[in-house]
Amino acid sequence: MGEQLTVSARALLLVPLVASLCLATACSAPFWRDSVYFTPPEARVFETADCLGIEVAWGLFGVDLYSRPKHETGYLPSDFDPVAVFRCEVGEDASGALTVDMVRLEGDVAAVKDAYRVDSKRFPDNVVASCVTSELVPVKLWMVNSAGQVMFPAWPSSPCGFQVGPLDSLRSLHEVERVRTSLSLSPTMANCDRSSALQFDRTDAREVDKAREQFERGEVYDPLDNELATPVADVAGLSVCRHESQTAVDVIRLTEAESRDVVAAIADAPIAPPCDQIATATASSTLLRVDGSGGTPVSVELDGCRRAAHSGYRSTPEWVTEAFAR
């Protein structure tokens, strides 16, 4: 690692998903309780970790760096005793150019192993469901043993997504080494075609009151309840698509500090009052960590009522709009 790579960026599509939808034969509380437990096949053991494979390139950048073979995930074998974790991350060098970083993490790795060795869950065989919530796990996270061998563990699943358990155990680890590979990629990689724009609706007082009541009763999906899908304090730098009059499109990238401030402000914003205007300029992004996990979309109006779409319409401070509109 460490060589300069020249690639043509094929953009990562940012799809605005604004709700969690379950279409099932029995979508109710008993439906969720009747999940089926299962154990995936065991993972293969490899001699070296790789942060330049196709799944990393697509997960972090939406490009194919090399035609390297894809490593399949699997259940962590009981006789594989990890001493560290290698995590693939998107980074930046001193010039601001994008990098692929292989980060060695150490600490309570036994807790990480335990979090990965729980059974996965899925829908029962007689249930057909379509889940629209976007949940992404880290694009690649290797376990490494004392002999230097590695394996690529499967993140435990749940119906319509993944279990949150490994997230906390991974947060307790600390970085001990970082190997960085520079890339000839623009820091602004998002695919900003017209399909990524969200159309905001007008709202009246009745609709706002109803939305507030539904939210207070817990009847609508709140992205902030989904810790895996919605990074806030640990969100990476946002690639932001900006749309004007549904035709002109461009893209900017916010720093990590800017992104965290903006996302925290949107997360704390109150429900927006009625709005009788249609925005002519909007911006959209997807909330991701540096390891590619996350998946929750967020959109804002750059004019009009200047709302954010994040668990309904939210009023945002003026500086948030300015950050997206700069």
N, C-alpha and C positions, 0 to 999 in steps of 0.2 A: 504494500500500500504506500501511498505518498506520491504516485505519479500523477501528472496532469492529464485529465481526460477531456476530450473534445466531443460533445454530443449535440444533437439537435433536439431541442426540448419539444416533447409532445405533451400537451398540457393536461393537467389533472382537472377533471370536470368537477365543479362545485355545484352540487345539486341542492336547492333549497327545500329541505324537508322540515315542515313546520308542525307535525303532529305525530303521535303514535297511534297507529290504526291496527286493530285486530279484526280480521274477517274470519270467523271460525264457526264451526258447527255448534259450539257451546262456549261462547266467550263470556265467562262469568267467573266468580270467585272459585267454585269447585273446579272449573276448567284449569285455572292456574295451579291449584293444589295437586291436581292429578298428573303432574309432570312425571315423565319416565326418566329414571336414572340410567346412565350407561357409561362405559369406560372405552375410550378410543383405543385403537391398536397402539402398541408401544412404539416410541420413536426410535429411529436408527441412530447409531453413534458414528460420528465423523471425526476425522483427525484434526481439522482446522475449522475455525469460524470464518464466515464470509459476510462482509457488509456491502458487496458489490454485485450480489445476485439480482435476478430480475424482479423478485418480489420486493426487495428493498428499493430498487430504482423506481418501480411503479408506485409503491406505497408512499415514498417520501417526495418524489419529484414528478411522477407521471412520465418517465422516460425509460428506455431500455439501454442501460450502459453497456452491458455485455450479454452475449448469448450463453450465459452460464446456466448449468442445470438448476432447477428449482428444488429446494430442500423441503420435503413434506414434514409437517408437524406430527407429533404423536404424544401418547401418554408417557410421563416420565417414569422410567423403569425403577423399581425399588432398589436395585443393586447399583444404580448410578448415583454417586455421592458428590454433588457439586460443591466446589469451594469458592466459586465466583460466578459472576454473570457478565456476559458480553452483550451490550445493547447497541443497536445501530441507530444513529441519530442524524438529523440534518443540522449542520452547523454553518458558521461563517468564518472566513479567515480575516486577517487584519485589514484587507482591502474591501471587505464586504461581500466577496464572492462566496458562493455556496460551496459547502464541503459535505462529504459523507464521513461521519466520525464513528469509529468503533471504540466504545467506552467500557472499560473494565470496572465492575462494581463489586465491592466486597462488604462484609458485615454479617448479619444474621441470615446467611444463605439457607440454613436449614429451614427457617420459617418460609422462605420463598418456595423451597421444595415441597413443603407441606401444603402450601396454598395451591400449587399446581397438581397435587396428587388427590384432589377431591374428585368425586364423580361428576361428570357433566349431566345436564338435564335437557330434555327435548319434549316436544309435544307428544301426547299419546298417539298410537298408530291410527286411531279413528278420527283424529282431528286434523282438519285442513285449515291452515292459517296463513295470512299474509301480513308481515310486519314491516312497517314503514320507518320505524325509528332507526337512525343511523348510528351504529356502535362500531368503532374500530379499535382493535387491540394493537399493541406495538408491532410494527412491520416485521421486525426480527429481533428475538431475544434468545441468546444461546446460554445454556448451562455448561460450565466447564469443570472437569474434575481435576484431581491432583496430578494425573498423568498428562494433562493438556488436551484430552479428548473432549468433544463437545456434542451436544444434541439440542434439537430445536423443539421445545415442549409446546404442546397445544394448550392454549388458554381455555380453562374450563368454560363450557357453554351453558346457557340457560335458554328457555323458550324465548324467541325473538331477540336473542343477543348473547351476552356473556356475563359470567359472574364477576363481581367486583373484588373478590378476595385477594388475588395476586397484587392488586394495585397498592394496597397498604403495605404489604411486605416488601415490595420493591422500593417504596419510598424510604424505607429505613436503611437501605444500603447507601454506601458512599463511594464516590469516584476515586480510583487510584491510578488510572492510566487512560490516556486518550490518544488514539492514532487517527490522524486526519488525512483525508484524501481530497485534494482540490479538484473542482469541476469547472468546466467552462459553461456555466449555466447562469442565466439572468436570475437575480433574486425575485423577480416577478414572473411566476410561471403559470399562474392560474389561467384556465381556459375561460375567457370572458366573452363568450358569444351571447347573443340575445336570450338564449334559453336559460341562462343562469340568473336572469333578472326576476325579482319578485314584484308582482303587482299589488300594491297596497290598496285597500278598499276605504271608501268613506264609511263613517260610523255615526250613529245618532245616540242620544242619551240612553234610550232603551237598550240598545245593543251593548253599550259600555257597561251599564248596570248588570245586565245578564252575564256578560263575560266576567265581571268582578265576582259575582255570586258563584258562578261555576268554579272559578279558580279557588275561592275561599273554601268551597265544599270539596275540593280535591277531585273535581269531575273532568278536568282537562290535564293533559300531559304537561308536566313542568320539567323542562330540561335540567334544572338545577337539582332535581331529585336523582338524576342519572349521573353519578360521579364519574363513571368511566367515559361516557360520551361527551361530557361538558366540562372541559378544563377551564378554570378561571385563573387562580393564582399561578398555575403552571402552564398556561397557554403559551405556545410558541409564537414567533412573529407571524402576523396574519398577511396572507396574500389576498388583496381586496379587489374585487371586480367592481368597476363603476360604470353605470349605465345612464345615458341621457336620452330622453325622448324615445326609448326603446330601440335606438339605432346606434348612436355613437357609444363605443365601449373602450375603456382603457383599464389598466391595472397598476396598483401600487403595492408596496410591501411596508408594513409597519414594523418597527423594532419590537423586541420582546417586551421591553418596558412600556412602550406605548400600547401594545396589544393587551397587556395585563390591566393597565389602567382603564382602557376602553371597555373591556369585557366585564370588569368589576362594576363599572358604572352602569352598564346595561343590565347586569344581573340584579342590581339594587334599584333599578328605575321603577316608578309606580306605573300602574295602568294608565294609558293615555286617555285624555278627555275626548269627547266627540270631535270628529274631524270632517269637514265638508270640502276638503281640497284633494286634488290628485297630484301626487308628486311627479315632476318631470325628470328628476335625477335621483337615482338610488345607488346603493352600494351593498355588496354581499360578500360573505366569506364563510369559511368552515373552521370551527374551533378545533385545533389539533395541538398535541404536545410535540416536542422535538423528536420523539420516537414514532410519530405517526398515529398515535392513539387519539381518540376523541370522536369527532364526527358530527357534532351538533352545528347546524347552520345558523347564521345570524344575518339579518338584512336591516338597513336603515334608509330612511328618506333623507336626501340631501337638501330638499326644499319642501314646499308644502307644509305639512304639520310636523315634519322632522321627528317621526316616530321610529322606534326599533321594533322589529318582529322577532320576539323571543318569548315564547309562552304567552302569546297574544301581543297586542300592540302596547308598547311602553313609551313613556315620555323620557327623552334623553337630554342631558345637559348640552348646552350649545357647543362646548369644547369637543364633545364626542363627534358631533356632525362635522366640525372643522377638521378633526383628525382624519376622517374619511374623505373629506372634500379637498384636502390641501393640493 
